[in-house]
Amino acid sequence: MYLPESFNEPDRELVLDLIDEYGFATVISWTSTDGPLPEPMVSHLPLLLERRPEGPVVVGHFARANPHAQLCDGATPALAIFSGPHGYISPSWYETTPAVPTWNYVVAHVYGRPTLLGDDESRAHVDHLIERHERGRAAPWPGDLPPDFRAKQLQAIVGFRMPIERIEAKFKLGQNRTQADRAGTFAGLEREPDGASRELAAFARRYYAAKGER
């Protein structure tokens, strides 16, 4: 991706935190490298990050009928794109003029070569995914399914694991603006009626606080 130095995020832990928090990813593999325009295989999946001593891994699952699963052979490269908060930035929020509108956003590109999981590992992954998203609810779903129904549903999916070989991360959060312009951006986003803009403001404030800036 186009990655100007001012928006390149080198802090691996911050990027892993993004992947952990915003786990719904676009996963892309290529069915062929022949010809001028290789055919991509694209799936949209919830993934879980596992921080392991040997390196981070993302884990997910496909519908077993999805032909994308056949590309998880440990050799075919794949790209998982994780998108964080994003939103429109009005130049009216800046102190510096003249200025033009822009769009701020946070994204991570994760590269690796996925392999399929066995039935037991796939089942454990699904249980982990459910626990992750039910955790903290006032009345978490207990998961009390009839055994035959549960077994049938699990047979319809197959898990995969992708060790992360490389990460590119773009945190476009006004690093090229003055501190006063950024402060105006945060305040402007927080006044917007949509929750996405306010989420972007909160993320940006946390980001600059982690960097010891404002």
Secondary structure as the mmCIF struct_conf table of DSSP 4:
data_model
#
loop_
_struct_conf.conf_type_id
_struct_conf.id
_struct_conf.beg_label_comp_id
_struct_conf.beg_label_asym_id
_struct_conf.beg_label_seq_id
_struct_conf.end_label_comp_id
_struct_conf.end_label_asym_id
_struct_conf.end_label_seq_id
HELX_RH_3T_P HELX_RH_3T_P1 GLU A 5 PHE A 7
STRN STRN1 ASN A 8 ASN A 8
HELX_RH_AL_P HELX_RH_AL_P1 ARG A 12 GLU A 21
BEND BEND1 TYR A 22 TYR A 22
STRN STRN2 PHE A 24 TRP A 30
BEND BEND2 THR A 31 THR A 31
BEND BEND3 GLY A 35 LEU A 37
HELX_LH_PP_P HELX_LH_PP_P1 PRO A 38 GLU A 39
STRN STRN3 PRO A 40 PRO A 46
STRN STRN4 LEU A 48 GLU A 50
TURN_TY1_P TURN_TY1_P1 PRO A 53 GLU A 54
STRN STRN5 VAL A 57 ALA A 63
TURN_TY1_P TURN_TY1_P2 ARG A 64 ALA A 65
HELX_RH_3T_P HELX_RH_3T_P2 PRO A 67 LEU A 71
STRN STRN6 ASP A 73 ASP A 73
BEND BEND4 GLY A 74 THR A 76
STRN STRN7 ALA A 78 ILE A 89
HELX_RH_3T_P HELX_RH_3T_P3 PRO A 91 TRP A 93
BEND BEND5 GLU A 95 PRO A 98
STRN STRN8 THR A 102 GLY A 112
STRN STRN9 THR A 115 LEU A 116
HELX_RH_AL_P HELX_RH_AL_P2 ASP A 119 GLU A 134
TURN_TY1_P TURN_TY1_P3 ARG A 135 GLY A 136
BEND BEND6 ALA A 138 ALA A 139
HELX_RH_AL_P HELX_RH_AL_P3 PRO A 147 GLN A 155
TURN_TY1_P TURN_TY1_P4 ALA A 156 ALA A 156
STRN STRN10 ILE A 157 PRO A 163
STRN STRN11 ARG A 166 LYS A 172
BEND BEND7 LEU A 173 GLY A 174
TURN_TY1_P TURN_TY1_P5 GLN A 175 ASN A 176
BEND BEND8 ARG A 177 ARG A 177
HELX_RH_AL_P HELX_RH_AL_P4 GLN A 179 ARG A 191
BEND BEND9 GLU A 192 ASP A 194
HELX_RH_AL_P HELX_RH_AL_P5 GLY A 195 ALA A 210
TURN_TY1_P TURN_TY1_P6 LYS A 211 GLY A 212
#
